[in-house]
Amino acid sequence: MAAIVGWSHSKFGKSEESLEDLIAKAASDAVHSAGIGFADVDAIYLGNFGGFEKQGFPASFVLDADPALRFKPATRIENACATGTAAIHTAINAIRARNARFVLVVGAERMTTAPGELIGDILLNASYRKEEGDTPGGFAGIFGRIAELYFQRHGDQSEALAMIAAKNHKNGVANPYAQLRKELTVEFCNTVSDKNPLVAGPLRRTDCSLVSDGAAALVLCDTETALRFPRAVHFRAVAHAQDFLPISRRDIVAFEGCGRAWQLAHERAGTTIEDLSFVETHDCFTIAELIEYETMGLTAPGQGATAIREGWTAKAGKLPVNPSGGLKSKGHPIGATGVSMHVMAALQLLGEAGDMQVRDAKLAGIFNMGGAAVANHVSILERLR
């Protein structure tokens, strides 16, 4: 398979740096972290959703990190909000095929360059515009509708969503890279107010991830080569399940592609959910994390609220979920998100997560989702030695 031997992570939030500078710095820092030369890099993959600024075609920005990267093959990867992990999984395929030994993966996005009123519409590119393009509230409206359908089927879960938001904000206080390091109470998150208005359907502002700028990067290599490195994190398994784009063709409350990706990953890793030490999951909206509790197998369908109410997913619970603060607190610069998740997991498995550290972290699960459960990517990671 493959392993992570170097990484970098910018502070998420509103950045004064250009997209070009964010990409180049993340790439440079990751290569230096790995302790290899830029000339050792065989291939480059950049995760970038794009559309927030006029400059497209950003793969070559990675070459700005060092002249030795000039003429290296560099490719932009996009798979909606799962773009970062799609880039990582593509890099792993290149390593498996022996087309590359060292691969540099960068995920980056600069969302705040777009006017606020356009950001929701740009994100609707991750939906089926023919049927969903006029959704009120933009992409938040898509998940607002999912929340409404879930509530119709399983009852009002507003308090459970508020508990998820409060948990992730509490975790995010300990994350030096997080955009919003502020603890919020369940009462605040569960109360509609001027500071926490309704955004779409039953979703309040505290149920929605942040508009963010940021970048993260990884250096990957084959497992045999990684054995020479003092700090390495091994991919025990990866899986990708792509579902239909139109919501009308799926039971959108079931997140079936998510469940399928987890099933494939566990089959390939020889694991079950009980083996995992923690999970970094895609909480673009709190309703997504709630449903993901069910599709990852933590609870039965319709019972996701049990996991948060019983404290199972708290940092000290039986399966900590989003000890980094998740997208809700850390931020969600689209192309960087999946790469960030893998950096967070690597730090945990190496015991280098500082105040975020989960006790005795040995096996990590990552779920990165594009669109409304359309692109579903799972990684299972462990410390190499």
C-alpha positions as CSV (number, residue, x, y, z in Angstrom):
1,M,0.0,0.0,0.0
2,A,1.4,3.4,0.9
3,A,2.3,5.5,3.9
4,I,2.5,9.2,5.0
5,V,6.0,10.3,5.8
6,G,5.6,14.1,5.8
7,W,2.9,16.7,6.2
8,S,2.0,20.3,6.7
9,H,-1.1,22.3,7.6
10,S,-1.9,26.0,7.5
11,K,-4.1,27.9,9.9
12,F,-7.7,27.8,8.5
13,G,-9.8,30.9,8.3
14,K,-9.6,34.1,6.2
15,S,-6.2,34.3,4.7
16,E,-4.3,37.3,3.3
17,E,-2.1,34.9,1.3
18,S,-3.0,34.1,-2.3
19,L,-4.0,30.7,-3.4
20,E,-0.7,30.4,-5.2
21,D,1.2,31.2,-2.0
22,L,-0.9,28.9,0.2
23,I,-0.2,26.0,-2.2
24,A,3.6,26.6,-2.5
25,K,4.1,27.0,1.2
26,A,2.1,23.9,2.1
27,A,4.1,21.9,-0.5
28,S,7.5,23.2,0.7
29,D,6.7,22.5,4.4
30,A,5.5,19.0,3.7
31,V,8.6,18.1,1.7
32,H,10.8,19.5,4.5
33,S,8.8,17.6,7.1
34,A,9.5,14.4,5.2
35,G,13.2,15.1,5.0
36,I,13.5,14.3,1.3
37,G,14.7,16.5,-1.5
38,F,12.3,18.2,-3.9
39,A,14.0,16.3,-6.7
40,D,12.9,13.0,-5.1
41,V,9.2,13.9,-5.7
42,D,8.0,11.7,-8.6
43,A,4.4,13.1,-9.0
44,I,2.2,15.8,-7.7
45,Y,-1.6,15.9,-7.1
46,L,-3.4,19.1,-6.1
47,G,-6.8,18.9,-4.6
48,N,-8.8,22.1,-5.5
49,F,-12.5,22.6,-6.0
50,G,-12.2,26.0,-7.6
51,G,-14.7,28.5,-8.8
52,F,-14.1,31.0,-6.0
53,E,-11.8,33.2,-8.0
54,K,-11.1,33.7,-11.7
55,Q,-7.7,32.0,-11.6
56,G,-8.1,28.3,-12.5
57,F,-5.6,25.7,-13.6
58,P,-3.7,25.8,-10.3
59,A,-1.7,22.5,-10.4
60,S,1.5,24.3,-11.5
61,F,1.4,26.5,-8.4
62,V,2.9,23.5,-6.5
63,L,6.1,24.0,-8.6
64,D,6.6,27.4,-7.0
65,A,7.8,25.6,-3.8
66,D,11.2,24.8,-5.4
67,P,12.8,24.9,-8.9
68,A,13.5,21.2,-8.6
69,L,9.8,20.5,-9.0
70,R,9.8,22.0,-12.5
71,F,8.7,19.4,-15.1
72,K,7.4,17.0,-12.5
73,P,3.9,15.7,-13.5
74,A,1.3,17.7,-11.7
75,T,-2.4,17.1,-11.9
76,R,-5.4,18.8,-10.3
77,I,-8.0,16.5,-8.8
78,E,-11.6,17.5,-8.0
79,N,-14.4,15.5,-6.5
80,A,-16.5,18.2,-4.7
81,C,-15.9,18.4,-1.0
82,A,-14.1,15.0,-1.1
83,T,-11.5,16.6,-3.4
84,G,-8.6,16.3,-0.9
85,T,-9.1,12.6,-0.2
86,A,-9.6,11.9,-3.9
87,A,-6.2,13.4,-4.5
88,I,-4.7,11.2,-1.8
89,H,-6.3,8.1,-3.1
90,T,-5.1,8.9,-6.6
91,A,-1.6,9.3,-5.3
92,I,-1.9,5.9,-3.6
93,N,-2.9,4.4,-6.9
94,A,0.2,5.8,-8.6
95,I,2.4,4.3,-5.9
96,R,0.6,0.9,-6.1
97,A,1.1,0.9,-9.8
98,R,4.8,1.6,-9.2
99,N,4.6,4.8,-11.3
100,A,5.9,6.8,-8.4
101,R,7.8,6.3,-5.2
102,F,7.4,9.7,-3.5
103,V,4.2,11.6,-4.2
104,L,3.4,15.1,-3.0
105,V,-0.3,15.8,-2.4
106,V,-1.5,19.3,-1.7
107,G,-5.1,20.4,-0.9
108,A,-5.9,24.1,-1.0
109,E,-8.8,26.5,-1.3
110,R,-9.3,30.2,-1.0
111,M,-13.1,30.7,-0.7
112,T,-13.2,34.2,0.8
113,T,-12.2,35.8,-2.5
114,A,-15.8,35.2,-3.7
115,P,-18.6,37.6,-2.7
116,G,-20.6,36.1,0.1
117,E,-23.8,36.0,-1.9
118,L,-22.1,33.9,-4.6
119,I,-20.4,31.3,-2.3
120,G,-23.6,29.2,-1.8
121,D,-24.3,29.2,-5.5
122,I,-20.7,28.1,-6.3
123,L,-21.1,25.2,-3.8
124,L,-24.3,24.2,-5.6
125,N,-21.9,22.9,-8.4
126,A,-21.6,19.9,-6.0
127,S,-25.3,19.2,-6.6
128,Y,-27.4,18.2,-9.6
129,R,-28.3,21.7,-10.9
130,K,-30.9,20.4,-13.3
131,E,-33.1,19.5,-10.3
132,E,-31.5,21.1,-7.3
133,G,-30.0,24.4,-8.7
134,D,-32.8,26.6,-7.5
135,T,-32.7,25.3,-3.9
136,P,-33.2,28.3,-1.5
137,G,-30.2,28.8,0.7
138,G,-27.7,27.4,-1.8
139,F,-25.9,24.3,-0.7
140,A,-27.0,24.8,2.9
141,G,-30.5,24.5,1.6
142,I,-29.7,21.0,0.3
143,F,-28.7,19.8,3.8
144,G,-31.6,21.8,5.3
145,R,-33.9,19.6,3.2
146,I,-32.0,16.5,4.3
147,A,-32.5,17.6,7.9
148,E,-36.3,18.2,7.3
149,L,-36.7,14.7,5.8
150,Y,-34.7,13.1,8.6
151,F,-36.9,14.8,11.2
152,Q,-40.0,13.7,9.4
153,R,-38.8,10.1,9.5
154,H,-37.2,10.0,13.0
155,G,-38.5,13.0,14.9
156,D,-37.1,16.4,15.7
157,Q,-33.3,16.0,16.4
158,S,-32.5,19.7,16.9
159,E,-31.0,19.1,20.3
160,A,-28.8,16.3,19.1
161,L,-27.5,18.5,16.3
162,A,-26.8,21.2,18.9
163,M,-24.9,18.7,20.9
164,I,-22.8,17.7,17.9
165,A,-22.0,21.4,17.2
166,A,-21.0,22.0,20.9
167,K,-18.8,18.8,21.0
168,N,-16.9,19.9,17.9
169,H,-16.4,23.4,19.0
170,K,-15.1,22.1,22.4
171,N,-12.7,19.9,20.5
172,G,-11.7,22.7,18.2
173,V,-10.4,24.9,21.1
174,A,-7.5,22.5,21.4
175,N,-6.6,22.6,17.6
176,P,-4.1,25.3,16.8
177,Y,-5.1,25.1,13.1
178,A,-8.8,25.6,13.7
179,Q,-10.6,28.6,12.3
180,L,-13.0,29.1,15.3
181,R,-11.4,28.1,18.6
182,K,-14.4,29.0,20.7
183,E,-16.4,26.8,23.0
184,L,-20.2,27.0,22.5
185,T,-22.8,25.6,24.8
186,V,-25.5,23.2,23.8
187,E,-28.1,25.8,24.9
188,F,-26.6,28.4,22.6
189,C,-26.4,26.0,19.7
190,N,-30.0,24.8,20.3
191,T,-31.5,28.3,20.5
192,V,-32.5,30.4,17.5
193,S,-31.3,33.9,18.1
194,D,-29.8,37.0,16.4
195,K,-26.4,35.4,16.9
196,N,-27.6,32.0,15.8
197,P,-30.3,32.4,13.2
198,L,-31.9,29.8,11.0
199,V,-30.0,29.3,7.8
200,A,-31.9,26.6,5.9
201,G,-34.8,24.4,7.1
202,P,-34.2,23.5,10.7
203,L,-30.4,24.2,10.4
204,R,-29.0,27.1,12.4
205,R,-25.8,28.9,11.9
206,T,-24.1,26.7,14.4
207,D,-25.2,23.6,12.4
208,C,-23.2,24.8,9.3
209,S,-19.4,24.6,8.6
210,L,-17.4,27.8,8.0
211,V,-16.3,29.5,4.8
212,S,-12.6,29.1,4.9
213,D,-9.2,29.6,3.3
214,G,-6.4,27.1,3.9
215,A,-4.0,24.4,2.7
216,A,-2.6,21.1,3.9
217,A,-0.1,18.7,2.3
218,L,1.2,15.2,2.5
219,V,4.2,13.3,1.2
220,L,3.4,9.7,0.5
221,C,5.6,6.8,-0.5
222,D,5.4,3.0,-0.7
223,T,5.3,1.1,2.6
224,E,8.7,-0.5,2.1
225,T,10.4,2.8,1.6
226,A,8.5,4.3,4.6
227,L,10.1,1.8,6.9
228,R,13.2,3.9,6.7
229,F,11.5,6.9,8.1
230,P,11.3,7.5,11.9
231,R,7.7,8.8,11.7
232,A,5.3,7.1,9.2
233,V,1.6,6.4,9.1
234,H,0.4,3.4,7.0
235,F,-2.8,3.2,4.9
236,R,-4.3,-0.1,6.0
237,A,-7.1,0.3,3.5
238,V,-8.9,2.9,1.3
239,A,-12.2,2.8,-0.3
240,H,-14.3,5.0,-2.6
241,A,-18.0,4.6,-3.4
242,Q,-19.5,7.0,-5.9
243,D,-23.3,7.4,-5.9
244,F,-25.8,9.0,-8.3
245,L,-25.7,12.8,-8.3
246,P,-29.5,13.5,-8.3
247,I,-31.0,13.3,-4.9
248,S,-34.2,12.1,-6.6
249,R,-32.5,8.8,-7.4
250,R,-31.5,8.0,-3.8
251,D,-32.8,7.7,-0.3
252,I,-30.9,10.8,0.7
253,V,-31.5,10.3,4.5
254,A,-29.7,6.9,4.3
255,F,-26.3,8.1,3.0
256,E,-26.0,4.7,1.3
257,G,-22.7,5.5,-0.4
258,C,-21.1,6.4,2.9
259,G,-22.2,3.0,4.3
260,R,-20.8,1.2,1.2
261,A,-17.4,3.0,1.5
262,W,-17.1,2.0,5.2
263,Q,-18.0,-1.6,4.4
264,L,-15.4,-1.9,1.7
265,A,-12.7,-0.2,3.8
266,H,-13.3,-2.6,6.7
267,E,-13.4,-5.6,4.4
268,R,-10.0,-4.6,3.0
269,A,-8.5,-3.7,6.3
270,G,-9.8,-6.8,8.2
271,T,-11.3,-4.5,10.8
272,T,-14.7,-3.5,12.3
273,I,-15.8,-0.2,13.8
274,E,-15.0,-1.6,17.2
275,D,-11.3,-1.6,16.2
276,L,-11.1,2.1,15.5
277,S,-9.6,4.5,18.1
278,F,-11.2,7.6,16.6
279,V,-12.8,8.9,13.5
280,E,-12.5,12.1,11.5
281,T,-15.8,12.5,9.7
282,H,-17.3,15.0,7.3
283,D,-19.5,17.3,9.3
284,C,-20.1,19.9,6.7
285,F,-23.4,20.3,8.5
286,T,-24.3,18.7,11.9
287,I,-27.1,16.6,10.2
288,A,-24.3,15.0,8.1
289,E,-22.4,13.9,11.2
290,L,-25.6,12.5,12.8
291,I,-26.4,10.4,9.8
292,E,-22.8,9.3,9.5
293,Y,-23.0,7.8,13.0
294,E,-25.6,5.4,11.6
295,T,-23.9,4.7,8.3
296,M,-20.5,4.0,9.9
297,G,-22.3,1.4,12.0
298,L,-22.1,3.2,15.4
299,T,-25.9,3.0,15.8
300,A,-28.9,1.6,13.9
301,P,-30.7,3.9,11.3
302,G,-32.6,6.6,13.0
303,Q,-30.7,6.2,16.3
304,G,-27.8,8.5,15.6
305,A,-28.8,10.8,18.4
306,T,-28.1,8.0,20.9
307,A,-24.3,8.3,20.1
308,I,-24.1,12.0,21.0
309,R,-26.5,11.9,23.9
310,E,-24.6,9.0,25.5
311,G,-21.3,10.6,25.0
312,W,-19.9,7.9,22.8
313,T,-18.4,10.3,20.3
314,A,-16.9,12.7,22.8
315,K,-13.1,12.9,23.0
316,A,-13.1,10.5,26.0
317,G,-16.0,8.4,24.6
318,K,-15.9,4.9,23.2
319,L,-15.4,6.2,19.7
320,P,-14.2,9.9,19.6
321,V,-15.5,11.6,16.4
322,N,-13.8,14.7,15.1
323,P,-11.3,15.3,18.0
324,S,-9.8,18.0,15.7
325,G,-13.1,20.0,15.9
326,G,-14.1,18.8,12.5
327,L,-15.2,21.0,9.7
328,K,-17.6,22.7,12.1
329,S,-14.8,24.3,14.2
330,K,-11.6,23.7,12.1
331,G,-13.1,25.1,8.9
332,H,-13.8,23.7,5.5
333,P,-11.6,25.1,2.7
334,I,-13.0,22.6,0.2
335,G,-9.9,21.2,-1.5
336,A,-7.9,21.2,1.7
337,T,-10.4,19.4,3.9
338,G,-9.6,15.7,3.1
339,V,-5.9,16.3,3.3
340,S,-6.4,18.1,6.6
341,M,-8.3,15.1,8.0
342,H,-5.3,12.9,7.1
343,V,-2.8,15.2,8.7
344,M,-5.0,15.3,11.9
345,A,-5.1,11.5,11.9
346,A,-1.3,11.2,11.4
347,L,-0.6,13.5,14.3
348,Q,-3.0,11.4,16.6
349,L,-1.4,8.1,15.6
350,L,2.1,9.4,16.2
351,G,1.1,10.8,19.6
352,E,1.9,14.4,18.4
353,A,-1.6,15.9,18.5
354,G,-0.9,17.9,21.7
355,D,-4.1,19.0,23.5
356,M,-6.1,17.2,20.8
357,Q,-4.6,13.9,21.6
358,V,-6.9,10.9,21.9
359,R,-5.6,8.4,24.5
360,D,-3.9,5.3,23.0
361,A,-4.8,6.1,19.4
362,K,-3.8,3.1,17.3
363,L,-6.3,2.9,14.4
364,A,-7.9,5.9,12.6
365,G,-10.9,6.0,10.4
366,I,-11.5,9.0,8.0
367,F,-14.7,9.7,6.0
368,N,-14.6,12.5,3.5
369,M,-17.7,13.2,1.5
370,G,-18.4,15.1,-1.7
371,G,-21.8,16.6,-2.4
372,A,-24.7,15.2,-0.5
373,A,-23.3,11.7,0.0
374,V,-22.3,11.4,-3.7
375,A,-18.5,11.0,-3.4
376,N,-17.7,8.8,-0.4
377,H,-14.0,8.2,0.5
378,V,-12.8,6.2,3.5
379,S,-9.3,5.7,4.7
380,I,-8.1,3.5,7.6
381,L,-4.7,4.4,9.0
382,E,-2.3,3.0,11.6
383,R,1.2,3.9,12.8
384,L,3.7,2.0,10.7
385,R,6.0,1.1,13.6
